[in-house]
Amino acid sequence: MTDSTPASTVPSPRDPVVVDVWSDIACPWCFIGKRKFEAAVERFEGDVTVEYHSFELSPDTPVDFEGDEIDFLSKHKGMPADQVQGMLDNVAGIAAEVGLAYDFDALKHTNTVKAHQLLHFAKARGRQLDMKERLLSAYFEEGRHVGRVQDLADLAADIGLDRDEVVAALESDAHLADVRDDQRQAQAYGISGVPFFVLEGKYGISGAQAPETFLGALQQVVAERVAAAAPAVGADR
């Protein structure tokens, strides 16, 4: 799986399947969905290119939220704390099934707009997929802060990006317009929740579906390409 590159106007059956993914760093199902999609790609007999796009689940969240994940969800969703704890335990269990070690006790809830800008910065340097993985792991498994510029610059340096360049780009909001463009496209597609996968700009898959669902969709794209490339029945020889 590689970072997304522009596809030809009429892709051949052998061309990579282009997948655009709308997700948020602060979305536990997005990391789970990423792992399930990756499992499908491993089984897919073909190439896939991926590009991640920005979606903020809670854009009004402060950078430094006072409280833990239970406090946030209790206030944000109006749920009692014990119900929230049960929900988090369930999600952590599902995450463990795909090899993820969620630590909701250590998680630092924050605003993710700067993290999304960092993903665009990384995309411009061909490292978006690595940056996405680093951010999700830092947030859900390591209890790292992903809302402050300096913390984000540290995470970017972990994958080899220039720390000073990252700080300059985030402090100047160099990629904020790119984030907003992604969000407008999500609205145009009617996306109201994430993760949301768009294959070839025309097939949408919502949620952290089973690998078989993603694999079937990838295979369908290729089958349609093969059918489109086949000579018409009764064509002149």
Long-range contacts (C-beta under 8 A, 24 or more apart in sequence): 1-38, 1-41, 1-48, 1-49, 1-50, 1-129, 2-47, 2-48, 2-49, 2-50, 2-129, 3-49, 3-50, 3-51, 3-123, 3-126, 3-127, 3-128, 3-129, 4-49, 4-50, 4-51, 5-49, 7-49, 7-200, 10-228, 11-200, 11-225, 12-225, 12-229, 13-222, 13-225, 13-226, 13-229, 14-46, 15-47, 15-225, 16-46, 16-47, 16-48, 16-49, 17-44, 17-46, 17-47, 17-48, 17-49, 17-199, 17-200, 17-218, 17-221, 17-222, 18-48, 18-49, 18-51, 18-199, 18-200, 18-201, 19-48, 19-49, 19-50, 19-51, 19-197, 19-198, 19-199, 20-50, 20-51, 20-52, 20-53, 20-197, 20-198, 20-201, 21-50, 21-51, 21-52, 21-53, 21-195, 21-196, 21-197, 21-198, 22-52, 22-53, 22-54, 22-55, 22-182, 22-186, 22-189, 22-191, 22-194, 22-195, 22-196, 22-198, 23-52, 23-53, 23-55, 23-194, 23-195, 23-196, 24-54, 24-55, 24-56, 24-57, 24-112, 24-116, 24-194, 25-112, 25-115, 25-116, 25-135, 25-136, 25-139, 25-146, 26-57, 26-58, 26-61, 26-109, 26-110, 26-112, 26-139, 27-55, 27-57, 27-194, 27-195, 28-91, 28-95, 28-102, 28-140, 29-91, 29-194, 29-195, 29-207, 29-208, 30-136, 30-194, 30-195, 30-208, 31-95, 31-100, 31-136, 31-137, 31-140, 32-91, 32-94, 32-95, 32-98, 32-100, 32-208, 33-195, 33-197, 33-207, 33-208, 33-209, 34-132, 34-133, 34-136, 34-195, 35-98, 35-99, 35-100, 36-98, 36-208, 36-209, 36-210, 36-211, 36-214, 37-197, 37-211, 37-214, 39-98, 39-211, 40-211, 40-212, 40-213, 40-214, 40-215, 40-218, 41-214, 41-218, 43-211, 43-215, 44-215, 44-218, 44-219, 46-218, 46-222, 48-218, 50-129, 51-123, 51-128, 52-119, 52-123, 52-128, 52-129, 52-132, 53-182, 53-185, 53-186, 54-116, 54-119, 54-120, 54-178, 54-179, 54-182, 54-183, 55-182, 55-183, 55-186, 55-191, 55-194, 55-196, 56-111, 56-112, 56-113, 56-116, 56-183, 57-112, 57-194, 58-111, 59-111, 59-113, 61-109, 61-110, 61-111, 61-112, 62-110, 62-111, 63-110, 63-111, 63-147, 63-148, 64-110, 64-147, 64-148, 65-108, 65-109, 65-110, 67-109, 68-104, 68-105, 68-107, 68-109, 69-104, 69-107, 69-109, 70-104, 72-109, 95-140, 100-140, 100-141, 101-141, 102-140, 102-141, 103-140, 103-141, 103-142, 103-143, 106-142, 106-143, 107-139, 107-140, 107-143, 108-139, 108-143, 108-144, 108-145, 108-146, 108-147, 110-145, 110-146, 110-147, 110-148, 111-147, 112-146, 112-147, 113-176, 113-179, 114-147, 114-148, 114-149, 114-152, 114-170, 115-146, 115-147, 115-152, 116-175, 116-179, 116-182, 117-169, 117-170, 117-173, 117-174, 117-175, 117-176, 117-178, 117-179, 118-152, 118-155, 118-156, 118-166, 118-169, 118-170, 118-175, 120-175, 120-178, 120-179, 121-156, 121-161, 121-165, 121-166, 121-169, 121-170, 121-174, 121-175, 122-156, 122-159, 122-161, 124-175, 125-161, 127-159, 127-160, 127-161, 130-159, 131-155, 131-156, 131-159, 131-161, 134-158, 134-159
